Amino acid sequence: MFEDSLIESGGQIKTKKGATVFISVIVHTVLVLVLILIPLLSYSEIELGQLQAMMLAPPPPPPAAPPPPPPAAPSAPKPVQVQRPQIDPSALVAPTEIPKEIARIVDEAPAAASVGFTGVPGGVPGGVIGGVVGGVIGGAPVAAPPPPPPPPPPAAAPVQRLRVSSGVIQGNLISRPELTYPQMARTVRAQGPVVIEATIGKDGTMENLKVISSAHPLLTQPALDYVRQWRYKPYILNDQPVEVITTITINFQFQ
């Protein structure tokens, strides 16, 4: 009887332990399903517009490639130095026979680039000396611009005239004919002074005669003809002859 009760209680213990394991498995399975369903339910809340924008947005363009580096400027060619052969005069030996042909030694002219010319800013390799910047290699040379026209001659200096009194200019008088009384004026007994303004030219001749006052009309023209015959030495100012304006008085009187 004691053994039967022991076996029975042991069987009850095993039965309770198996039920506990079964319940635990069910609970864990439910928890796992809940954890899986929660993200799926939240995924349905994403708006359709956002989903389409995310699906249709193109990827950003790749960055542009950096520009290639500029070509290196060609270095100027170094001048070529022609080595002349060294000849020892003591080692010269007279030939035993005269050759039929005599060889000529011609010194090659150095290249244009070896003379010492350097390029100019903006030039290109292969250009010519004296070319135009921006021209085409092999093109026709551009004629030099014509020289500028010569400057116009300076304007002539204005004629300088001095006004000198009759007493001062009297010392330059070199020729004066004798006054002849006009016959018509003598007939009407016309007499008196005639004042004339005259210009003495650079050569001493009388120019631009003008009557200022006259005692009688019959005396005016004879006085002008008389003064026009006078001659003076040129009036010198700063080593240059100048024109002189003066006043001359001719007095007609009966003798």
Stockholm file with secondary structure:
# STOCKHOLM 1.0

chainA/1-255         MFEDSLIESGGQIKTKKGATVFISVIVHTVLVLVLILIPLLSYSEIELGQLQAMMLAPPPPPPAAPPPPPPAAPSAPKPVQVQRPQIDPSALVAPTEIPKEIARIVDEAPAAASVGFTGVPGGVPGGVIGGVVGGVIGGAPVAAPPPPPPPPPPAAAPVQRLRVSSGVIQGNLISRPELTYPQMARTVRAQGPVVIEATIGKDGTMENLKVISSAHPLLTQPALDYVRQWRYKPYILNDQPVEVITTITINFQFQ
#=GR chainA/1-255 SS CHHHHHHHHHHHHHHHHHHHHHHHHHHHHHHHHHHHHHHHHHHTTSCHHHHHHHHHCCCCCCCCCCCCCCCCCCCCCCCCCCCCCCCCGGGCCCCSSCCSSCCCCCCCCCCGGGGTCCCCTTCCTTCCTTCCTTCCTTCCCCCCCCCCCCCCCCCCCCCCEEECCHHHHGGGEEECCCCCCCHHHHHTTCCEEEEEEEEECTTSCEEEEEEEEESCHHHHHHHHHHHTTCEECCEEETTEEEEEEEEEEEEECCC
#=GC SS_cons         CHHHHHHHHHHHHHHHHHHHHHHHHHHHHHHHHHHHHHHHHHHTTSCHHHHHHHHHCCCCCCCCCCCCCCCCCCCCCCCCCCCCCCCCGGGCCCCSSCCSSCCCCCCCCCCGGGGTCCCCTTCCTTCCTTCCTTCCTTCCCCCCCCCCCCCCCCCCCCCCEEECCHHHHGGGEEECCCCCCCHHHHHTTCCEEEEEEEEECTTSCEEEEEEEEESCHHHHHHHHHHHTTCEECCEEETTEEEEEEEEEEEEECCC
//
